[in-house]
Amino acid sequence: MKKHVVSAFFALIVTGLISVSAAAIDHTHNVRTNNSGGIQVNDPTAGFGCDYITFEKFRTITSWTEVTPGYPAQAHFRGIAISDPGEPCGDHFYEFTLNESTVTTNSAITGYWDVSRDGTLLCGGCAGQATGLNQAVTNSYSLVIDDPIYGTGAWLYSGTIDARDDF
């Protein structure tokens, strides 16, 4: 009798572990943008206040998991944009990096971000949200970041999804 109880308990534990692992696997996502996928970068800083729409280089790699039982939310986001030398505001290198995620869903990452231009940090640990990440390839997503000086939604980084992987 004791052997059957132990076996049943062990089977229940194994089934639970498999269920939790399967749940985590079903909620992991990855989205990428290659060079031709840049839509817009807004730079609100003094002397610029520019909306870039043409780029020499524009790339994004982001991956995230949704919160599932036994697994916390995790997210990574790095986007770069090099504006086209023909842009009225000049040629600049922008980098948008996620420092900490606070909430993740199948379509969004909310957290704290760093924004740099030409290697200089302009907005450190600023609240923001990437949305539209659940869209199909060829559709767009956007990252909107609040700036303590320039206000809500001051920074924008938007691109087209060139590739995605959900598992």
Biotite code that builds the C-alpha atoms (Angstrom):
import biotite.structure as struc

atoms = struc.array([
    struc.Atom([0.000, 0.000, 0.000], chain_id="A", res_id=1, res_name="MET", atom_name="CA", element="C"),
    struc.Atom([2.760, 2.425, 0.974], chain_id="A", res_id=2, res_name="LYS", atom_name="CA", element="C"),
    struc.Atom([4.529, 1.687, -2.318], chain_id="A", res_id=3, res_name="LYS", atom_name="CA", element="C"),
    struc.Atom([1.397, 2.604, -4.308], chain_id="A", res_id=4, res_name="HIS", atom_name="CA", element="C"),
    struc.Atom([0.983, 5.897, -2.442], chain_id="A", res_id=5, res_name="VAL", atom_name="CA", element="C"),
    struc.Atom([4.629, 6.833, -3.060], chain_id="A", res_id=6, res_name="VAL", atom_name="CA", element="C"),
    struc.Atom([4.327, 5.872, -6.757], chain_id="A", res_id=7, res_name="SER", atom_name="CA", element="C"),
    struc.Atom([1.143, 7.886, -7.165], chain_id="A", res_id=8, res_name="ALA", atom_name="CA", element="C"),
    struc.Atom([2.729, 10.889, -5.423], chain_id="A", res_id=9, res_name="PHE", atom_name="CA", element="C"),
    struc.Atom([5.826, 10.648, -7.640], chain_id="A", res_id=10, res_name="PHE", atom_name="CA", element="C"),
    struc.Atom([3.652, 10.425, -10.794], chain_id="A", res_id=11, res_name="ALA", atom_name="CA", element="C"),
    struc.Atom([1.730, 13.515, -9.680], chain_id="A", res_id=12, res_name="LEU", atom_name="CA", element="C"),
    struc.Atom([4.959, 15.484, -9.173], chain_id="A", res_id=13, res_name="ILE", atom_name="CA", element="C"),
    struc.Atom([6.325, 14.484, -12.591], chain_id="A", res_id=14, res_name="VAL", atom_name="CA", element="C"),
    struc.Atom([3.035, 15.421, -14.280], chain_id="A", res_id=15, res_name="THR", atom_name="CA", element="C"),
    struc.Atom([3.096, 18.816, -12.551], chain_id="A", res_id=16, res_name="GLY", atom_name="CA", element="C"),
    struc.Atom([6.669, 19.509, -13.627], chain_id="A", res_id=17, res_name="LEU", atom_name="CA", element="C"),
    struc.Atom([5.893, 18.626, -17.227], chain_id="A", res_id=18, res_name="ILE", atom_name="CA", element="C"),
    struc.Atom([2.815, 20.885, -17.175], chain_id="A", res_id=19, res_name="SER", atom_name="CA", element="C"),
    struc.Atom([4.796, 23.840, -15.788], chain_id="A", res_id=20, res_name="VAL", atom_name="CA", element="C"),
    struc.Atom([7.576, 23.312, -18.352], chain_id="A", res_id=21, res_name="SER", atom_name="CA", element="C"),
    struc.Atom([5.063, 23.100, -21.188], chain_id="A", res_id=22, res_name="ALA", atom_name="CA", element="C"),
    struc.Atom([3.346, 26.271, -19.978], chain_id="A", res_id=23, res_name="ALA", atom_name="CA", element="C"),
    struc.Atom([6.638, 28.162, -20.017], chain_id="A", res_id=24, res_name="ALA", atom_name="CA", element="C"),
    struc.Atom([7.491, 26.918, -23.477], chain_id="A", res_id=25, res_name="ILE", atom_name="CA", element="C"),
    struc.Atom([4.149, 28.094, -24.867], chain_id="A", res_id=26, res_name="ASP", atom_name="CA", element="C"),
    struc.Atom([4.810, 31.640, -23.692], chain_id="A", res_id=27, res_name="HIS", atom_name="CA", element="C"),
    struc.Atom([8.252, 32.496, -25.085], chain_id="A", res_id=28, res_name="THR", atom_name="CA", element="C"),
    struc.Atom([8.591, 34.939, -27.984], chain_id="A", res_id=29, res_name="HIS", atom_name="CA", element="C"),
    struc.Atom([11.300, 36.458, -30.192], chain_id="A", res_id=30, res_name="ASN", atom_name="CA", element="C"),
    struc.Atom([10.971, 39.316, -32.706], chain_id="A", res_id=31, res_name="VAL", atom_name="CA", element="C"),
    struc.Atom([13.669, 40.673, -35.023], chain_id="A", res_id=32, res_name="ARG", atom_name="CA", element="C"),
    struc.Atom([13.984, 43.655, -37.341], chain_id="A", res_id=33, res_name="THR", atom_name="CA", element="C"),
    struc.Atom([16.641, 43.792, -40.040], chain_id="A", res_id=34, res_name="ASN", atom_name="CA", element="C"),
    struc.Atom([18.093, 46.804, -41.840], chain_id="A", res_id=35, res_name="ASN", atom_name="CA", element="C"),
    struc.Atom([15.083, 47.681, -43.991], chain_id="A", res_id=36, res_name="SER", atom_name="CA", element="C"),
    struc.Atom([12.534, 47.578, -41.144], chain_id="A", res_id=37, res_name="GLY", atom_name="CA", element="C"),
    struc.Atom([12.950, 51.021, -39.573], chain_id="A", res_id=38, res_name="GLY", atom_name="CA", element="C"),
    struc.Atom([9.810, 53.152, -39.422], chain_id="A", res_id=39, res_name="ILE", atom_name="CA", element="C"),
    struc.Atom([10.527, 56.032, -37.032], chain_id="A", res_id=40, res_name="GLN", atom_name="CA", element="C"),
    struc.Atom([12.738, 57.285, -34.183], chain_id="A", res_id=41, res_name="VAL", atom_name="CA", element="C"),
    struc.Atom([11.707, 60.394, -32.239], chain_id="A", res_id=42, res_name="ASN", atom_name="CA", element="C"),
    struc.Atom([14.452, 62.322, -30.403], chain_id="A", res_id=43, res_name="ASP", atom_name="CA", element="C"),
    struc.Atom([12.977, 65.017, -28.131], chain_id="A", res_id=44, res_name="PRO", atom_name="CA", element="C"),
    struc.Atom([16.251, 66.390, -26.736], chain_id="A", res_id=45, res_name="THR", atom_name="CA", element="C"),
    struc.Atom([17.150, 70.074, -26.834], chain_id="A", res_id=46, res_name="ALA", atom_name="CA", element="C"),
    struc.Atom([18.371, 71.251, -30.200], chain_id="A", res_id=47, res_name="GLY", atom_name="CA", element="C"),
    struc.Atom([17.030, 68.178, -31.942], chain_id="A", res_id=48, res_name="PHE", atom_name="CA", element="C"),
    struc.Atom([13.330, 67.484, -31.508], chain_id="A", res_id=49, res_name="GLY", atom_name="CA", element="C"),
    struc.Atom([13.634, 65.320, -34.608], chain_id="A", res_id=50, res_name="CYS", atom_name="CA", element="C"),
    struc.Atom([11.519, 62.567, -36.087], chain_id="A", res_id=51, res_name="ASP", atom_name="CA", element="C"),
    struc.Atom([13.748, 60.300, -38.150], chain_id="A", res_id=52, res_name="TYR", atom_name="CA", element="C"),
    struc.Atom([12.093, 58.248, -40.883], chain_id="A", res_id=53, res_name="ILE", atom_name="CA", element="C"),
    struc.Atom([15.051, 57.160, -43.074], chain_id="A", res_id=54, res_name="THR", atom_name="CA", element="C"),
    struc.Atom([17.895, 55.054, -41.755], chain_id="A", res_id=55, res_name="PHE", atom_name="CA", element="C"),
    struc.Atom([21.307, 53.848, -42.795], chain_id="A", res_id=56, res_name="GLU", atom_name="CA", element="C"),
    struc.Atom([20.937, 50.951, -40.326], chain_id="A", res_id=57, res_name="LYS", atom_name="CA", element="C"),
    struc.Atom([18.014, 49.816, -38.147], chain_id="A", res_id=58, res_name="PHE", atom_name="CA", element="C"),
    struc.Atom([18.043, 46.556, -36.199], chain_id="A", res_id=59, res_name="ARG", atom_name="CA", element="C"),
    struc.Atom([16.184, 45.100, -33.241], chain_id="A", res_id=60, res_name="THR", atom_name="CA", element="C"),
    struc.Atom([16.396, 41.851, -31.362], chain_id="A", res_id=61, res_name="ILE", atom_name="CA", element="C"),
    struc.Atom([13.929, 41.216, -28.568], chain_id="A", res_id=62, res_name="THR", atom_name="CA", element="C"),
    struc.Atom([12.910, 38.101, -26.688], chain_id="A", res_id=63, res_name="SER", atom_name="CA", element="C"),
    struc.Atom([10.610, 37.670, -23.732], chain_id="A", res_id=64, res_name="TRP", atom_name="CA", element="C"),
    struc.Atom([8.594, 35.198, -21.716], chain_id="A", res_id=65, res_name="THR", atom_name="CA", element="C"),
    struc.Atom([5.224, 35.742, -20.185], chain_id="A", res_id=66, res_name="GLU", atom_name="CA", element="C"),
    struc.Atom([4.739, 35.040, -16.484], chain_id="A", res_id=67, res_name="VAL", atom_name="CA", element="C"),
    struc.Atom([3.806, 31.384, -16.024], chain_id="A", res_id=68, res_name="THR", atom_name="CA", element="C"),
    struc.Atom([3.551, 29.277, -12.855], chain_id="A", res_id=69, res_name="PRO", atom_name="CA", element="C"),
    struc.Atom([7.069, 28.744, -11.585], chain_id="A", res_id=70, res_name="GLY", atom_name="CA", element="C"),
    struc.Atom([8.664, 31.095, -14.136], chain_id="A", res_id=71, res_name="TYR", atom_name="CA", element="C"),
    struc.Atom([9.029, 34.867, -13.684], chain_id="A", res_id=72, res_name="PRO", atom_name="CA", element="C"),
    struc.Atom([8.752, 37.217, -16.633], chain_id="A", res_id=73, res_name="ALA", atom_name="CA", element="C"),
    struc.Atom([12.015, 37.773, -18.448], chain_id="A", res_id=74, res_name="GLN", atom_name="CA", element="C"),
    struc.Atom([12.693, 40.129, -21.320], chain_id="A", res_id=75, res_name="ALA", atom_name="CA", element="C"),
    struc.Atom([15.554, 41.418, -23.429], chain_id="A", res_id=76, res_name="HIS", atom_name="CA", element="C"),
    struc.Atom([15.319, 44.254, -25.958], chain_id="A", res_id=77, res_name="PHE", atom_name="CA", element="C"),
    struc.Atom([18.057, 45.989, -27.885], chain_id="A", res_id=78, res_name="ARG", atom_name="CA", element="C"),
    struc.Atom([17.387, 48.251, -30.807], chain_id="A", res_id=79, res_name="GLY", atom_name="CA", element="C"),
    struc.Atom([19.808, 50.372, -32.778], chain_id="A", res_id=80, res_name="ILE", atom_name="CA", element="C"),
    struc.Atom([19.215, 52.994, -35.433], chain_id="A", res_id=81, res_name="ALA", atom_name="CA", element="C"),
    struc.Atom([21.714, 54.973, -37.477], chain_id="A", res_id=82, res_name="ILE", atom_name="CA", element="C"),
    struc.Atom([19.971, 57.871, -39.132], chain_id="A", res_id=83, res_name="SER", atom_name="CA", element="C"),
    struc.Atom([20.499, 58.528, -42.805], chain_id="A", res_id=84, res_name="ASP", atom_name="CA", element="C"),
    struc.Atom([23.121, 61.236, -43.421], chain_id="A", res_id=85, res_name="PRO", atom_name="CA", element="C"),
    struc.Atom([20.499, 63.067, -45.514], chain_id="A", res_id=86, res_name="GLY", atom_name="CA", element="C"),
    struc.Atom([18.203, 63.606, -42.509], chain_id="A", res_id=87, res_name="GLU", atom_name="CA", element="C"),
    struc.Atom([17.818, 67.293, -41.553], chain_id="A", res_id=88, res_name="PRO", atom_name="CA", element="C"),
    struc.Atom([18.922, 66.591, -37.948], chain_id="A", res_id=89, res_name="CYS", atom_name="CA", element="C"),
    struc.Atom([22.145, 64.913, -38.998], chain_id="A", res_id=90, res_name="GLY", atom_name="CA", element="C"),
    struc.Atom([23.647, 61.452, -38.751], chain_id="A", res_id=91, res_name="ASP", atom_name="CA", element="C"),
    struc.Atom([23.304, 59.872, -35.275], chain_id="A", res_id=92, res_name="HIS", atom_name="CA", element="C"),
    struc.Atom([23.584, 56.442, -33.674], chain_id="A", res_id=93, res_name="PHE", atom_name="CA", element="C"),
    struc.Atom([20.711, 55.561, -31.301], chain_id="A", res_id=94, res_name="TYR", atom_name="CA", element="C"),
    struc.Atom([20.533, 52.633, -28.894], chain_id="A", res_id=95, res_name="GLU", atom_name="CA", element="C"),
    struc.Atom([17.453, 51.548, -26.913], chain_id="A", res_id=96, res_name="PHE", atom_name="CA", element="C"),
    struc.Atom([18.150, 48.934, -24.216], chain_id="A", res_id=97, res_name="THR", atom_name="CA", element="C"),
    struc.Atom([15.823, 47.300, -21.699], chain_id="A", res_id=98, res_name="LEU", atom_name="CA", element="C"),
    struc.Atom([17.289, 47.371, -18.157], chain_id="A", res_id=99, res_name="ASN", atom_name="CA", element="C"),
    struc.Atom([14.464, 45.736, -16.242], chain_id="A", res_id=100, res_name="GLU", atom_name="CA", element="C"),
    struc.Atom([11.106, 44.286, -17.210], chain_id="A", res_id=101, res_name="SER", atom_name="CA", element="C"),
    struc.Atom([8.192, 44.816, -14.838], chain_id="A", res_id=102, res_name="THR", atom_name="CA", element="C"),
    struc.Atom([5.384, 43.198, -16.850], chain_id="A", res_id=103, res_name="VAL", atom_name="CA", element="C"),
    struc.Atom([5.360, 41.013, -19.947], chain_id="A", res_id=104, res_name="THR", atom_name="CA", element="C"),
    struc.Atom([2.431, 39.720, -22.003], chain_id="A", res_id=105, res_name="THR", atom_name="CA", element="C"),
    struc.Atom([2.196, 38.051, -25.391], chain_id="A", res_id=106, res_name="ASN", atom_name="CA", element="C"),
    struc.Atom([2.171, 41.502, -27.016], chain_id="A", res_id=107, res_name="SER", atom_name="CA", element="C"),
    struc.Atom([4.077, 43.891, -24.741], chain_id="A", res_id=108, res_name="ALA", atom_name="CA", element="C"),
    struc.Atom([7.090, 44.466, -22.513], chain_id="A", res_id=109, res_name="ILE", atom_name="CA", element="C"),
    struc.Atom([6.820, 47.127, -19.810], chain_id="A", res_id=110, res_name="THR", atom_name="CA", element="C"),
    struc.Atom([9.909, 48.194, -17.908], chain_id="A", res_id=111, res_name="GLY", atom_name="CA", element="C"),
    struc.Atom([12.827, 50.569, -17.555], chain_id="A", res_id=112, res_name="TYR", atom_name="CA", element="C"),
    struc.Atom([14.996, 51.523, -20.527], chain_id="A", res_id=113, res_name="TRP", atom_name="CA", element="C"),
    struc.Atom([18.193, 53.351, -21.405], chain_id="A", res_id=114, res_name="ASP", atom_name="CA", element="C"),
    struc.Atom([18.313, 55.594, -24.472], chain_id="A", res_id=115, res_name="VAL", atom_name="CA", element="C"),
    struc.Atom([21.695, 56.651, -25.880], chain_id="A", res_id=116, res_name="SER", atom_name="CA", element="C"),
    struc.Atom([22.646, 58.857, -28.809], chain_id="A", res_id=117, res_name="ARG", atom_name="CA", element="C"),
    struc.Atom([26.179, 58.629, -30.210], chain_id="A", res_id=118, res_name="ASP", atom_name="CA", element="C"),
    struc.Atom([27.254, 56.719, -27.076], chain_id="A", res_id=119, res_name="GLY", atom_name="CA", element="C"),
    struc.Atom([25.926, 59.312, -24.609], chain_id="A", res_id=120, res_name="THR", atom_name="CA", element="C"),
    struc.Atom([23.187, 58.241, -22.194], chain_id="A", res_id=121, res_name="LEU", atom_name="CA", element="C"),
    struc.Atom([20.252, 60.652, -22.600], chain_id="A", res_id=122, res_name="LEU", atom_name="CA", element="C"),
    struc.Atom([17.528, 58.849, -20.659], chain_id="A", res_id=123, res_name="CYS", atom_name="CA", element="C"),
    struc.Atom([18.639, 56.329, -18.032], chain_id="A", res_id=124, res_name="GLY", atom_name="CA", element="C"),
    struc.Atom([16.223, 53.930, -16.364], chain_id="A", res_id=125, res_name="GLY", atom_name="CA", element="C"),
    struc.Atom([13.245, 55.624, -18.009], chain_id="A", res_id=126, res_name="CYS", atom_name="CA", element="C"),
    struc.Atom([9.812, 53.975, -17.892], chain_id="A", res_id=127, res_name="ALA", atom_name="CA", element="C"),
    struc.Atom([8.469, 52.702, -21.177], chain_id="A", res_id=128, res_name="GLY", atom_name="CA", element="C"),
    struc.Atom([6.585, 50.026, -23.033], chain_id="A", res_id=129, res_name="GLN", atom_name="CA", element="C"),
    struc.Atom([7.129, 48.058, -26.225], chain_id="A", res_id=130, res_name="ALA", atom_name="CA", element="C"),
    struc.Atom([3.764, 47.172, -27.796], chain_id="A", res_id=131, res_name="THR", atom_name="CA", element="C"),
    struc.Atom([2.504, 45.350, -30.864], chain_id="A", res_id=132, res_name="GLY", atom_name="CA", element="C"),
    struc.Atom([5.056, 42.583, -30.397], chain_id="A", res_id=133, res_name="LEU", atom_name="CA", element="C"),
    struc.Atom([2.444, 39.899, -31.113], chain_id="A", res_id=134, res_name="ASN", atom_name="CA", element="C"),
    struc.Atom([1.909, 41.160, -34.668], chain_id="A", res_id=135, res_name="GLN", atom_name="CA", element="C"),
    struc.Atom([2.640, 38.989, -37.680], chain_id="A", res_id=136, res_name="ALA", atom_name="CA", element="C"),
    struc.Atom([5.711, 39.455, -39.851], chain_id="A", res_id=137, res_name="VAL", atom_name="CA", element="C"),
    struc.Atom([5.500, 42.670, -41.961], chain_id="A", res_id=138, res_name="THR", atom_name="CA", element="C"),
    struc.Atom([3.409, 44.437, -39.292], chain_id="A", res_id=139, res_name="ASN", atom_name="CA", element="C"),
    struc.Atom([4.855, 47.055, -36.949], chain_id="A", res_id=140, res_name="SER", atom_name="CA", element="C"),
    struc.Atom([5.656, 47.390, -33.257], chain_id="A", res_id=141, res_name="TYR", atom_name="CA", element="C"),
    struc.Atom([6.653, 50.426, -31.228], chain_id="A", res_id=142, res_name="SER", atom_name="CA", element="C"),
    struc.Atom([8.620, 51.299, -28.119], chain_id="A", res_id=143, res_name="LEU", atom_name="CA", element="C"),
    struc.Atom([7.468, 54.449, -26.313], chain_id="A", res_id=144, res_name="VAL", atom_name="CA", element="C"),
    struc.Atom([9.616, 55.777, -23.470], chain_id="A", res_id=145, res_name="ILE", atom_name="CA", element="C"),
    struc.Atom([8.805, 58.548, -21.003], chain_id="A", res_id=146, res_name="ASP", atom_name="CA", element="C"),
    struc.Atom([11.490, 61.145, -20.311], chain_id="A", res_id=147, res_name="ASP", atom_name="CA", element="C"),
    struc.Atom([11.670, 63.001, -16.966], chain_id="A", res_id=148, res_name="PRO", atom_name="CA", element="C"),
    struc.Atom([12.524, 66.246, -18.792], chain_id="A", res_id=149, res_name="ILE", atom_name="CA", element="C"),
    struc.Atom([10.601, 65.981, -22.075], chain_id="A", res_id=150, res_name="TYR", atom_name="CA", element="C"),
    struc.Atom([7.514, 64.205, -20.790], chain_id="A", res_id=151, res_name="GLY", atom_name="CA", element="C"),
    struc.Atom([5.341, 61.186, -21.387], chain_id="A", res_id=152, res_name="THR", atom_name="CA", element="C"),
    struc.Atom([6.009, 59.296, -24.602], chain_id="A", res_id=153, res_name="GLY", atom_name="CA", element="C"),
    struc.Atom([8.900, 61.586, -25.550], chain_id="A", res_id=154, res_name="ALA", atom_name="CA", element="C"),
    struc.Atom([10.993, 58.815, -27.159], chain_id="A", res_id=155, res_name="TRP", atom_name="CA", element="C"),
    struc.Atom([9.694, 56.568, -29.937], chain_id="A", res_id=156, res_name="LEU", atom_name="CA", element="C"),
    struc.Atom([11.407, 53.646, -31.644], chain_id="A", res_id=157, res_name="TYR", atom_name="CA", element="C"),
    struc.Atom([9.220, 51.908, -34.212], chain_id="A", res_id=158, res_name="SER", atom_name="CA", element="C"),
    struc.Atom([9.946, 49.193, -36.722], chain_id="A", res_id=159, res_name="GLY", atom_name="CA", element="C"),
    struc.Atom([8.578, 46.390, -38.856], chain_id="A", res_id=160, res_name="THR", atom_name="CA", element="C"),
    struc.Atom([8.713, 42.786, -37.710], chain_id="A", res_id=161, res_name="ILE", atom_name="CA", element="C"),
    struc.Atom([10.907, 40.922, -40.203], chain_id="A", res_id=162, res_name="ASP", atom_name="CA", element="C"),
    struc.Atom([11.029, 37.613, -38.329], chain_id="A", res_id=163, res_name="ALA", atom_name="CA", element="C"),
    struc.Atom([9.393, 36.075, -35.277], chain_id="A", res_id=164, res_name="ARG", atom_name="CA", element="C"),
    struc.Atom([9.510, 32.857, -33.317], chain_id="A", res_id=165, res_name="ASP", atom_name="CA", element="C"),
    struc.Atom([6.945, 31.813, -30.704], chain_id="A", res_id=166, res_name="ASP", atom_name="CA", element="C"),
    struc.Atom([7.422, 28.640, -28.721], chain_id="A", res_id=167, res_name="PHE", atom_name="CA", element="C"),
])
